[in-house]
Amino acid sequence: MTGETTVRTAGRIHGRSAQRAAVRALLDELPARGGHLVVTGEPGLGRTTLLDWAARAYRSGPVQRLAPGPGATATSGELLGSLRTVTSTAPLLVCVDDAHLWDARARAALAGPAQRLRPAGRTGVLLSVAGHRALEAEFARLPLVRLDPLTPPAAADLLDDLTDGTVAPAVRDLLVAEAEGNPALLHALLRRLSPAELSGHLPLSGPAADSTVLAEVAGAASAGDDEGAGDLLLTVAAAVRASHRPDADVGLVLDAVRRLRPASRPAPLPDPLPGQLALTGGRLRFHSELVRRTVHAAAAPDRRRDAHRALADALEQGDGAGPLPVLLHRSWSGAGPAPAPRLADRLASAADDATVTAPYGLRATAYTRAAELTADAATRAARYTAAAEQALLAGRPERARPLLAAARDGAAPAAVRGRAELVRGLTELGDGPVGDAHQTLLLAASLLAPDAPAAAETAALAAADAAWAAGDLRTCLDALAPGPPGDGGGPGPNGPAVHRDTTAPHPARTVAAVVREHRIGMRALLEGRLDRASAPLGQVVERGRTDDGPERLLRSAAAALLLGDVDAARRGGARALAAARQLGSDTLVPRALEYLAYAELRAGRHPQARAHAEEGLRTALRAGQRNTAAHHRAVLALAASIEENPDAVARHVAAALATARRHGLAQVTTLAEWATARADLGRGRPHAAADRLGLLVLPGPGRGHFAVWRLAVPCFVEAAVLAGRHEDTREVLADFADWAAFGADPQAAAQLARCHALLAPPDRADALYRRALARHDEAGGDFERARTALLHGKWLRRRRRPGEARGLLGTALAGFDRCGAGVWAAQARGELRALGALSDAADTGTLTRLTPQQLRIARHVAEGATNREVALTLAVSTRTVDYHLRKVFAALGVRSRLELARLVEQAEQAEPVEKTGARP
């Protein structure tokens, strides 16, 4: 490789929003009080970049940048001398890079109270500390922000920013995989490639991340103090490479180290350990994955092979080691890159054996190594494809893509090329334009049909999934048409299943039956034939009660959602989640959480839906599944739409739509728009809600996703009636009546009665509201029942029937409180207050809903203080006061500072409380 490319500076910081928010909080608080924040992370993750950003962003006073000189330990005298040069009395931000390199007294001073550093004024201390070693004791109790590797999408965005998107796709995928989320390593890899290599016109002449480029980024962090420490570091690094977990058994490592030096005396584990290592629960691990890779790559080839041979010998003589680690160590202990057919066959056979307990990532490593040792081009392509499939199941699509590129071979049979296209399509379906995924999967089906009909059916079903995500009903039905019989897996409505389940042996006929039943039932449901859909989908749900494969359990949960059986969907999703976690599938975990979140949402359990979606979002982003992450964003937006934080709705909607519009995710778009409209409706803005919902539910080319828009009809009818647009509801209400009769949504019958009540003349509305409430009692769900009770209570109040209205509004308030629907609870309180039914005692009880900080702010505001005055009194930022005050207004159902003052006065007259917010 040559170093001909000049890499420009990135235009922005990628993938660090949470860390920047933590730093911003320190900067915002600094004018009122000092503080500390420690930023840590392995070499190359951008600690210095974050400190540079903080120094540029701080505007309230001077900034002092401190760093030790090259190769020297900085002293406390140098530290204090530097701070004396700052003469300003304004709040000071001190940014200290590589604070771990300062002497002990300097570290103690940096970690101590900020006023000791600079008695003349407030001081904020932002420290950068190396993350490839244990945190120094002086910094252990300070607030900590950890820089993790970038997610694959964020790393890809950074690469595009650095190169203006000129890198060839295959090279781009390889660099993202090799960098493993390390920005500095990505820079170094780019610098080493020539423009011809980056554009794909010349092949790469060697491994991208070799020992030279790794050592360039890791620096001295990977060096051992002596030969014994070097052997220990190398052995741990080699052991981790074949275990596909971050640590290695200390007994295995010590046994292998003794085999490396048979003539020397057996040595116990050194005390202290080399700084790069940590020992927890009898297992050794590196603090930094980059340092582990560097230690392994930089070792002399003979010594590296000896370490793998020693580990293989130790594993063979131990108990409980599976065949894959032993075979991998044997393969890496051989000399040179020459093919080894027998060893390759054994590796591939062990990786393919469903009775062998091994995580997906380890199987991917074994298939990859088998491919590297294979001479026959077609067999090599098949093994690279199998490796890509397992990498995708492990949640590493950035690893799957280069493996698929390596599998390309014109001499490979059509079935092998078809399987590669199937894995490629599934990868695109998780993170890419779903229209492209649909075409890729159709190509896979055509290639697989002659020799692998089961896999062909799987590809066709996955193509239907892509059409579902895009909102293309006709294309989805075409893909679900009867296809070749087989025993492959099939997709659920929100995501595909990988075509081969290596988790456990399972009768082929059972798998084939599940696939066939799901396809038949799903097609019948989309054609509007519930009588033909319920039996086959019911069989899929029933099989999920006794199944143990995560993909088949996901299919069961998907079928239950299609039938409206939310309890079965929750059960299947929870079992799929447990199975996926046990198998280490970072691809299936976010999908299982997606089904769980949707099931909780359909049941009206918004807090539970939010909890699953928050975890699902984190796991999806880590696994590079931006499309799945967008689904979780949409769920979070819907959950937040009933709460008192419109900013959260807007944030989640914006993030969901950013991916949905780029990748053609019509279902996500519909859900996100619905969330925005529902937030408007809850905040008393029916005109805005009706305008937005009308685009989703009214007939026309812009109508929402075919499987989602009907769910938004009740919101539209309510908004349209409140906005005086009764005529717009007739056609969609007729469609919704058909949907309710369909029986797939347990809430629909009650919602339909509520919609009719909203539109009915006075002599019929009361009976319709009561019918709706009765049907809610049959279907369950606090939120929807509370909405009906609220509307009925409003109707009764306006007709001067206060006694009846009081009971319904109180019931609505209790239901909203139970499901965390703060913005709707505020409406119910307002109605009760208009009735004069919210007593002083009730208002006092309402104050107990506030946190101590919120209560303090509410009292100061009630006394007439401005937000700035409150901030100065409580030593917080005005932004913090603004945030808490919005929460107070929503929780108490007030709309002005005057109304808040009255409520606080009434509450404190009814029951005096101490000014600290604690009851006597």
Beta strands, then each sheet from edge to edge (+ up, - down):
strand 1: 35-41
strand 2: 63-66
strand 3: 92-96
strand 4: 123-130
strand 5: 144-146
strand 6: 247-249
strand 7: 277-280
strand 8: 283-286
sheet 1: 2+ 3+ 4+ 1+ 5+
sheet 2: 6+ 8- 7+
end
